[in-house]
């Protein structure tokens, strides 16, 4: 992830600015890190250069949790799901209900 993305990314839970904690940086790219909300204290991992905003990001990337336990502090998978619980459910429903692009979504 590039640092300049911080100018446009907001916390999905409360729409507040995010603060970056870079854990591994290569060639001006954040490979691993955490995005922390300045208001609600939510934390979002950056894994392999990609910010992960889904509720189960930590369970999907256990190697991140093992590699950086000190950076996560007291945040548990349950806390992460409580904060972000509906995001994955909403998109899962949409993808199952509308598995392909609709005619109006296709280029003319």
N, C-alpha and C positions, 0 to 999 in steps of 0.2 A: 504494500500500500504506500502511496506517496503521501507525504506530510500535508500537501496542499488540499487533500480531500477533507481535512478537518474543517476547512472553510465552509463546506456544504453538508457535512454529516451532522445529524442531530439524534438525540436519544429517541428511539421509537416509543418508549414508555411515556415520556413527559415533554418531548420536543425541546429539550435544553441542550446547550452546547456540550460537546464531548472533549475530554482531556486525554492526551496520548501518553501512554507509558510504553516506550519502545524497549523490548527485551532482546531482540536480535535485529540488527540493521546491516544490510549489504548494499553497496552501490546506491546510496541515497534512497533505498526502499526499505520499508518496515516489513521484515519477514515474519516476525512473531512479536506480539505486543498485546496491550489491553487498551480499550477505549473505555474511559470512566465518565459517567454522567456527573456534571457539576451540581446537579440538584437532587436527584433521587438515589444517587450512589449505585446505580446499575453498572455492571461491568460486561463488556463485550470483547471476546478474544479476537485477536488477529492471528490467523493460522495460515502459514505459507503465503503470506502477503494479502490475504483476503479477510476483511472484517466479517465476522460471523454474528448475525443478528437473530438466529433462530433459537427457540427455547431450549433445545437439547444440544447446543453447540459443544458444551463440555463433555457430554457423554459420547458425542460423535468423534471427539478428538481427545481420547484419554492420554495420548502421548504428550499433549500440551499440558495437561494437568500434572502429569508426572514430572515433566521437565521444569515447570515453573510454579510449584506449590506455594512458595513464599510470595510470589506476585499476586496470587489469587486471594491471599489472606483467608478470611472466614467465609468466603462465598462458596456455597455448595450447589450441587446440581438442582436441588429442590428450590433454593432461592432463585436461581436463574429461571426455572420454569414458572415460578410464581410471578416474576416480573414480566416475562415474555410469553406467557402461556397461550395466548390466542393467536399469535402470528402464524405459527405452523398449522394450527387447526383450520384457520380461515383459508390459507392457500391450498391446503390438502383438499378441502371440500371443493374449491374452485377447479383444481386440476382433475379431480375425479368426475365432477359434474360436466365440465367442458374440456374434454381431453385434447381437442385440437383447436386450431385457430378458427374463428368464425369468419364467414364471408366478408363481413364489414371490417375485419381486422387485416385482411390481406391487401397487399398493394394493388393499385389499379393498373 
